[in-house]
Amino acid sequence: MEKINNNTCQINELNNKMENTECLVKELYCCEYEVNMVATHPVCFEAWVGAIVRNNIVYHLERHIDSCPLLKGGFPKGYVLTNFSHFSLDNDIIYLNKGQYFSFSLILIGVLNEYFSLFEEALQQMCVIGFGKNPQTSKPTKVGFTDLNITKGDTFYWTNSLSFEKAKEDTFYQNKKTIGLKIKFLTPTQLVRIGKLTRKETPLGSQAKANCFPSLYQIVHTAVCRLQNLYNIYINKRIEQISAVDDNFMRNAAFAQLQSADLQFIKLKNTLKKETKNEQPLRGFIGEQIYEGYLQDYIPILQFMSKLGIGNETAYGLGNFEIEIVEK
């Protein structure tokens, strides 16, 4: 079993194969910033840490909404939180000692990088005002953080951020043969919103009929649409939503055969909102699936989007996944 290398580059030859699809977005780029800070007192996180960080960042960004319209609206968010140093998928309380580091990655997409100073200010305010609770007090006191260090990592582009071992590059894509592809959901991934059916006459969609199971078709379709929308909003600076995907490009995903699946649907705790329950759902599947088929052309898209997440609430750190090629 071979894990795909995240740090290699060149997928230009695959772009040629995808000319007839709408998912060729050559100028899409992202920057990853590593954020490190130190707790000034013992601290505990009683909710999903991605929700704690995201909700605090948004709180401190609200004063800048007018100067950056891309921070508001219901369109896909141009920032992603990931790589948390401390988190729990079992809703266990997370404890940090005084002086212990807490870190995560902030990914900004396209033109949102021009507003990095706003995020930097929000992170500084987070450290000063504090977040999380002090487990040694009876009151829900926020704990401050110090030694904030924000390091800008590499800028990665859709067209040159990915590739595979050079030795296999010539044969892997030119020889059309079936491959095994493992998809591993690292944080809850939900590709469709699950709502209550309030009207009996409401028509059933294809995902409802499939019990909202994350099929490869839906995974690729969601990844392509998210890729297109991020490009349209944060590169083209257009707010229109895109949901059309070339049927010919999606055909092999539709006919991929599921070999195995080991999935679990979980729900994570959100933060309190004015001391009441936050109704924003944080839920989805974790675990892995293995598919078999002619799936080579989907690997670059899935590998790129694994950095940015797919499905709902990616700004909270949901929708993270990995892919591997499985030797048959």
C-alpha positions as CSV (number, residue, x, y, z in Angstrom):
1,M,0.0,0.0,0.0
2,E,1.5,3.3,-1.0
3,K,0.7,6.7,0.6
4,I,0.6,9.6,-1.9
5,N,3.3,12.2,-1.2
6,N,1.7,15.5,-0.2
7,N,4.9,17.5,-0.8
8,T,5.8,16.6,-4.4
9,C,4.7,18.6,-7.4
10,Q,3.7,18.5,-11.1
11,I,0.2,17.5,-12.3
12,N,0.3,19.5,-15.5
13,E,-0.2,16.4,-17.7
14,L,-3.4,15.6,-15.8
15,N,-4.7,19.1,-16.5
16,N,-4.6,18.2,-20.2
17,K,-6.8,15.2,-19.5
18,M,-9.3,17.4,-17.7
19,E,-9.6,20.2,-20.3
20,N,-13.2,19.4,-20.9
21,T,-14.2,19.7,-17.3
22,E,-15.0,22.8,-15.4
23,C,-12.6,21.8,-12.6
24,L,-9.5,23.2,-14.3
25,V,-8.7,26.2,-12.2
26,K,-5.0,27.0,-12.8
27,E,-4.7,30.1,-10.7
28,L,-6.2,28.8,-7.4
29,Y,-3.7,29.1,-4.6
30,C,-3.6,28.8,-0.8
31,C,-1.3,29.8,2.0
32,E,-0.9,27.8,5.2
33,Y,0.0,29.6,8.4
34,E,1.1,27.6,11.5
35,V,-0.1,29.2,14.7
36,N,1.5,28.4,18.0
37,M,0.7,29.8,21.5
38,V,1.3,29.0,25.1
39,A,-1.4,28.7,27.8
40,T,-0.8,31.2,30.7
41,H,-2.8,28.9,33.1
42,P,-4.2,25.4,33.0
43,V,-7.0,25.3,30.5
44,C,-9.7,22.8,29.3
45,F,-11.6,22.7,26.1
46,E,-15.1,21.2,26.6
47,A,-16.2,21.4,23.0
48,W,-14.8,20.5,19.6
49,V,-11.5,22.5,19.5
50,G,-12.2,23.6,15.9
51,A,-15.4,25.2,17.0
52,I,-13.7,27.0,19.9
53,V,-11.0,28.4,17.6
54,R,-13.3,29.2,14.7
55,N,-16.0,30.9,16.8
56,N,-13.4,33.0,18.7
57,I,-11.7,34.1,15.4
58,V,-15.0,35.0,13.9
59,Y,-16.0,37.0,17.0
60,H,-12.8,39.1,16.7
61,L,-13.2,39.4,12.9
62,E,-16.7,40.8,13.1
63,R,-15.5,44.4,13.5
64,H,-13.8,44.1,10.1
65,I,-16.8,42.7,8.1
66,D,-17.4,45.9,6.3
67,S,-13.8,46.2,5.1
68,C,-13.7,42.6,3.8
69,P,-17.1,41.4,2.4
70,L,-15.6,38.0,1.8
71,L,-15.8,37.4,5.5
72,K,-19.5,37.4,5.5
73,G,-22.2,35.6,3.4
74,G,-23.2,32.0,3.0
75,F,-20.8,31.1,0.3
76,P,-17.9,28.7,0.9
77,K,-15.5,30.2,3.4
78,G,-12.1,31.1,2.2
79,Y,-10.3,29.9,5.4
80,V,-9.8,26.4,6.8
81,L,-8.6,25.3,10.3
82,T,-6.7,22.1,10.5
83,N,-3.8,20.2,12.1
84,F,-4.9,20.8,15.7
85,S,-2.3,19.8,18.2
86,H,-5.0,18.7,20.7
87,F,-8.5,17.4,19.8
88,S,-10.9,14.6,20.6
89,L,-13.4,12.8,18.3
90,D,-15.1,11.3,21.4
91,N,-16.2,14.6,22.9
92,D,-13.7,14.1,25.8
93,I,-12.6,17.2,27.6
94,I,-9.1,18.3,26.6
95,Y,-6.7,19.6,29.2
96,L,-3.5,21.7,28.8
97,N,-1.1,22.5,31.5
98,K,0.2,26.0,32.2
99,G,3.0,26.7,29.8
100,Q,1.9,24.0,27.3
101,Y,1.9,24.8,23.6
102,F,-1.3,24.7,21.6
103,S,-1.1,24.9,17.8
104,F,-3.1,24.6,14.6
105,S,-2.9,25.6,11.0
106,L,-4.9,28.4,9.3
107,I,-5.2,28.1,5.6
108,L,-6.3,31.2,3.6
109,I,-7.5,30.8,0.0
110,G,-6.8,33.2,-2.8
111,V,-7.4,36.9,-2.3
112,L,-8.3,36.3,1.4
113,N,-4.5,36.2,1.9
114,E,-4.6,40.0,1.3
115,Y,-6.5,40.3,4.6
116,F,-4.1,38.2,6.6
117,S,-3.5,41.1,9.0
118,L,-7.1,40.9,10.1
119,F,-6.7,37.3,11.0
120,E,-3.4,38.1,12.7
121,E,-5.1,40.8,14.8
122,A,-8.0,38.4,15.6
123,L,-5.5,35.8,16.8
124,Q,-3.7,38.3,19.0
125,Q,-7.0,39.4,20.5
126,M,-7.9,35.7,21.2
127,C,-4.7,35.3,23.1
128,V,-5.2,38.5,25.2
129,I,-8.9,38.0,26.0
130,G,-8.5,34.2,26.3
131,F,-10.6,31.2,25.4
132,G,-11.3,27.8,27.0
133,K,-12.0,27.3,30.7
134,N,-9.7,27.2,33.7
135,P,-10.3,23.8,35.3
136,Q,-9.1,25.0,38.7
137,T,-11.9,27.5,39.2
138,S,-15.6,27.0,39.6
139,K,-16.3,29.9,37.2
140,P,-16.1,29.5,33.4
141,T,-13.0,31.8,33.2
142,K,-11.3,32.2,29.9
143,V,-7.6,31.4,29.8
144,G,-5.2,33.7,28.1
145,F,-2.3,32.6,25.9
146,T,1.1,34.1,25.2
147,D,4.1,33.6,23.0
148,L,1.9,33.8,19.9
149,N,4.0,32.8,16.8
150,I,2.5,32.7,13.4
151,T,4.7,31.2,10.7
152,K,3.8,31.4,7.0
153,G,4.4,28.1,5.2
154,D,4.5,27.4,1.5
155,T,2.0,28.7,-1.0
156,F,0.5,25.8,-2.8
157,Y,-1.2,26.0,-6.2
158,W,-3.8,23.7,-7.8
159,T,-1.6,23.3,-10.9
160,N,1.8,22.5,-9.2
161,S,1.2,21.5,-5.6
162,L,0.8,17.8,-6.2
163,S,2.3,14.8,-7.9
164,F,3.4,11.3,-7.4
165,E,6.6,9.3,-7.5
166,K,8.5,10.2,-10.6
167,A,9.2,6.6,-11.4
168,K,5.5,5.8,-11.8
169,E,4.5,9.0,-13.5
170,D,4.9,7.7,-17.0
171,T,3.0,4.4,-16.6
172,F,0.5,5.2,-13.8
173,Y,-1.8,7.4,-15.9
174,Q,-1.0,6.3,-19.4
175,N,-1.8,2.6,-18.7
176,K,-5.5,2.6,-18.1
177,K,-6.1,-0.1,-15.5
178,T,-8.3,-0.4,-12.5
179,I,-6.8,0.7,-9.2
180,G,-7.8,0.5,-5.6
181,L,-8.3,3.8,-3.9
182,K,-8.7,4.2,-0.1
183,I,-10.4,7.3,1.3
184,K,-10.0,7.9,5.0
185,F,-12.1,10.5,6.7
186,L,-10.0,12.0,9.6
187,T,-12.6,14.4,10.9
188,P,-16.4,14.2,10.5
189,T,-17.4,14.5,6.9
190,Q,-21.0,15.2,5.8
191,L,-21.6,15.8,2.2
192,V,-25.2,16.7,2.4
193,R,-27.2,18.6,5.0
194,I,-29.4,16.3,7.1
195,G,-32.7,18.0,7.9
196,K,-36.0,16.9,9.3
197,L,-38.6,15.9,6.8
198,T,-41.5,18.2,7.6
199,R,-43.7,17.7,4.6
200,K,-44.7,14.3,3.3
201,E,-45.0,15.5,-0.2
202,T,-41.3,16.7,-0.2
203,P,-39.6,14.8,-3.0
204,L,-36.8,12.4,-2.0
205,G,-33.4,13.3,-3.4
206,S,-30.8,10.7,-4.6
207,Q,-28.7,11.2,-1.4
208,A,-31.7,10.7,0.8
209,K,-32.5,7.5,-1.0
210,A,-28.9,6.4,-0.4
211,N,-29.3,7.1,3.3
212,C,-26.8,10.0,2.9
213,F,-24.0,7.4,2.5
214,P,-20.8,9.1,1.2
215,S,-20.3,7.4,-2.2
216,L,-17.3,8.0,-4.3
217,Y,-19.4,9.8,-6.8
218,Q,-20.6,12.2,-4.1
219,I,-17.1,12.6,-2.7
220,V,-15.7,13.6,-6.1
221,H,-18.7,15.7,-7.1
222,T,-18.4,17.6,-3.8
223,A,-14.7,18.1,-4.2
224,V,-15.0,19.4,-7.8
225,C,-17.9,21.8,-6.9
226,R,-15.9,23.2,-3.9
227,L,-12.8,23.6,-6.0
228,Q,-14.8,25.5,-8.7
229,N,-16.6,27.7,-6.1
230,L,-13.4,28.6,-4.3
231,Y,-11.8,29.6,-7.5
232,N,-14.8,31.6,-8.6
233,I,-15.1,33.5,-5.3
234,Y,-11.5,33.9,-4.2
235,I,-9.7,34.2,-7.5
236,N,-12.4,35.5,-10.0
237,K,-14.0,37.5,-7.2
238,R,-17.5,36.4,-8.3
239,I,-20.1,35.2,-5.8
240,E,-22.1,32.9,-8.1
241,Q,-22.4,29.4,-6.8
242,I,-21.4,26.6,-9.2
243,S,-22.8,23.0,-8.9
244,A,-22.5,21.7,-12.5
245,V,-19.9,18.9,-13.1
246,D,-19.2,17.3,-16.5
247,D,-21.0,13.9,-16.5
248,N,-18.3,12.4,-18.7
249,F,-15.7,13.3,-16.1
250,M,-17.8,11.8,-13.3
251,R,-18.6,8.5,-15.1
252,N,-15.8,6.4,-13.7
253,A,-16.7,7.6,-10.2
254,A,-20.3,6.5,-10.7
255,F,-19.2,3.1,-11.7
256,A,-16.5,2.6,-9.1
257,Q,-17.1,-0.6,-7.1
258,L,-17.0,-0.3,-3.3
259,Q,-14.7,-3.0,-1.9
260,S,-15.0,-2.3,1.8
261,A,-16.2,0.4,4.3
262,D,-15.7,1.0,7.9
263,L,-17.5,4.1,8.9
264,Q,-19.0,5.7,12.0
265,F,-21.3,8.7,12.1
266,I,-20.4,11.0,15.0
267,K,-21.5,14.3,16.5
268,L,-19.2,16.8,18.1
269,K,-20.0,19.4,20.7
270,N,-20.2,23.0,19.6
271,T,-19.4,25.9,21.9
272,L,-22.1,27.6,24.0
273,K,-23.8,30.6,22.4
274,K,-24.8,33.2,25.1
275,E,-24.8,30.3,27.6
276,T,-27.2,28.3,25.4
277,K,-26.6,25.4,23.1
278,N,-25.1,26.3,19.7
279,E,-27.4,24.7,17.1
280,Q,-24.8,24.7,14.4
281,P,-24.4,20.9,13.7
282,L,-20.9,19.4,13.7
283,R,-21.3,15.9,12.5
284,G,-20.4,13.4,9.8
285,F,-18.6,10.2,9.0
286,I,-15.2,9.1,10.2
287,G,-13.4,5.9,9.0
288,E,-12.4,4.6,5.6
289,Q,-13.6,3.2,2.4
290,I,-11.9,1.4,-0.5
291,Y,-13.1,1.6,-4.1
292,E,-11.9,0.0,-7.2
293,G,-12.1,1.3,-10.8
294,Y,-10.5,3.6,-13.3
295,L,-9.9,6.3,-10.8
296,Q,-6.6,7.9,-11.7
297,D,-8.0,11.2,-12.9
298,Y,-9.7,11.9,-9.6
299,I,-6.5,11.6,-7.5
300,P,-5.2,15.1,-8.0
301,I,-8.5,16.7,-7.2
302,L,-9.0,14.6,-4.1
303,Q,-5.4,15.1,-2.9
304,F,-5.6,18.9,-3.3
305,M,-9.0,19.1,-1.6
306,S,-7.8,16.9,1.2
307,K,-5.9,20.0,2.4
308,L,-9.0,22.1,2.2
309,G,-11.7,19.7,3.3
310,I,-15.0,18.7,1.7
311,G,-18.6,18.8,2.9
312,N,-20.1,20.9,5.5
313,E,-18.4,23.1,8.1
314,T,-14.8,22.9,6.8
315,A,-14.1,26.2,8.5
316,Y,-14.5,24.3,11.8
317,G,-11.9,21.7,10.8
318,L,-14.4,19.1,9.5
319,G,-14.2,17.2,6.2
320,N,-10.4,16.4,6.5
321,F,-9.4,13.2,4.7
322,E,-6.5,11.3,3.2
323,I,-6.3,9.1,0.1
324,E,-4.0,6.1,-0.6
325,I,-3.5,3.9,-3.7
326,V,-4.1,0.3,-2.7
327,E,-2.0,-2.3,-4.4
328,K,-4.1,-5.2,-5.6
